[in-house]
């Protein structure tokens, strides 16, 4: 696909590349409002099982792959916590929510369409495993936007390690220094910035820390704001 590069201004953190050759997105909490749906499912399941989960514990699970979340829950709650039942029940609640329709994050369609019209290649780097990531994208009507999809199943070391973003850039055939990443979570921002990729954080459940704000090229309220920024600087 031929690209028509564009540039965007930087903030106090890293500088966005000029030109931008590709954009790599996170999925959950960045493009699709699945982090909130997972949090509701986890909270409701914990209560139903007699194991209410604190807000602090629920937020610590955001942006982390499932294997690590399972280890964290087992360590925090001990051997009596019914881990298998918890995930079976919360998965059922989440799938019911998905069947009813999980909305996109504000501005997702506007931004993806703008990048497509500009000829900018797009990839996805997600902590969700295959084939669930592809199914989630297809159900949300987003699958066709991505030339490359890197899932938890494709990497040995998931986020916050840089491997997912480095693999996505390599499969796109672009230098990470010429790529922009779009993330919502702390683990995702650490993954992208460790890969040497200029990162735009659009927070969802977790506000940015001072450390992450300094590491990011931009911290913006919504994907619509990123689309508008790119329009203004095209």
ChimeraX attribute file (.defattr): number of C-alpha atoms within 10 A of each C-alpha:
attribute: neighborCount
match mode: 1-to-1
recipient: residues
	/A:1	7
	/A:2	8
	/A:3	15
	/A:4	15
	/A:5	15
	/A:6	17
	/A:7	17
	/A:8	20
	/A:9	14
	/A:10	15
	/A:11	16
	/A:12	12
	/A:13	17
	/A:14	19
	/A:15	19
	/A:16	24
	/A:17	21
	/A:18	14
	/A:19	13
	/A:20	20
	/A:21	24
	/A:22	24
	/A:23	25
	/A:24	28
	/A:25	26
	/A:26	25
	/A:27	26
	/A:28	26
	/A:29	24
	/A:30	24
	/A:31	26
	/A:32	21
	/A:33	17
	/A:34	21
	/A:35	21
	/A:36	16
	/A:37	20
	/A:38	22
	/A:39	19
	/A:40	17
	/A:41	22
	/A:42	22
	/A:43	18
	/A:44	18
	/A:45	23
	/A:46	20
	/A:47	11
	/A:48	12
	/A:49	13
	/A:50	10
	/A:51	15
	/A:52	13
	/A:53	16
	/A:54	11
	/A:55	10
	/A:56	8
	/A:57	12
	/A:58	16
	/A:59	13
	/A:60	14
	/A:61	19
	/A:62	23
	/A:63	27
	/A:64	19
	/A:65	18
	/A:66	15
	/A:67	9
	/A:68	12
	/A:69	16
	/A:70	15
	/A:71	11
	/A:72	15
	/A:73	18
	/A:74	15
	/A:75	11
	/A:76	11
	/A:77	13
	/A:78	11
	/A:79	10
	/A:80	7
	/A:81	17
	/A:82	15
	/A:83	16
	/A:84	10
	/A:85	12
	/A:86	18
	/A:87	17
	/A:88	11
	/A:89	18
	/A:90	21
	/A:91	16
	/A:92	14
	/A:93	19
	/A:94	19
	/A:95	15
	/A:96	13
	/A:97	16
	/A:98	16
	/A:99	10
	/A:100	9
	/A:101	11
	/A:102	19
	/A:103	13
	/A:104	19
	/A:105	20
	/A:106	17
	/A:107	17
	/A:108	19
	/A:109	16
	/A:110	15
	/A:111	20
	/A:112	21
	/A:113	14
	/A:114	16
	/A:115	21
	/A:116	15
	/A:117	11
	/A:118	15
	/A:119	16
	/A:120	19
	/A:121	23
	/A:122	24
	/A:123	22
	/A:124	24
	/A:125	31
	/A:126	28
	/A:127	24
	/A:128	22
	/A:129	16
	/A:130	16
	/A:131	11
	/A:132	11
	/A:133	23
	/A:134	17
	/A:135	12
	/A:136	20
	/A:137	17
	/A:138	12
	/A:139	14
	/A:140	16
	/A:141	12
	/A:142	17
	/A:143	17
	/A:144	8
	/A:145	16
	/A:146	17
	/A:147	14
	/A:148	19
	/A:149	22
	/A:150	27
	/A:151	22
	/A:152	21
	/A:153	15
	/A:154	18
	/A:155	15
	/A:156	9
	/A:157	12
	/A:158	24
	/A:159	23
	/A:160	22
	/A:161	19
	/A:162	21
	/A:163	21
	/A:164	28
	/A:165	32
	/A:166	22
	/A:167	19
	/A:168	25
	/A:169	27
	/A:170	13
	/A:171	14
	/A:172	20
	/A:173	11
	/A:174	15
	/A:175	14
	/A:176	26
	/A:177	17
	/A:178	18
	/A:179	25
	/A:180	25
	/A:181	30
	/A:182	28
	/A:183	31
	/A:184	28
	/A:185	27
	/A:186	22
	/A:187	19
	/A:188	30
	/A:189	29
	/A:190	20
	/A:191	25
	/A:192	32
	/A:193	24
	/A:194	17
	/A:195	20
	/A:196	19
	/A:197	30
	/A:198	29
	/A:199	31
	/A:200	28
	/A:201	29
	/A:202	24
	/A:203	19
	/A:204	20
	/A:205	14
	/A:206	15
	/A:207	15
	/A:208	19
	/A:209	10
	/A:210	8
	/A:211	11
	/A:212	19
	/A:213	20
	/A:214	15
	/A:215	23
	/A:216	28
	/A:217	26
	/A:218	24
	/A:219	25
	/A:220	14
	/A:221	13
	/A:222	18
	/A:223	24
	/A:224	17
	/A:225	16
	/A:226	23
	/A:227	19
	/A:228	15
	/A:229	15
	/A:230	17
	/A:231	14
	/A:232	11
	/A:233	10
	/A:234	12
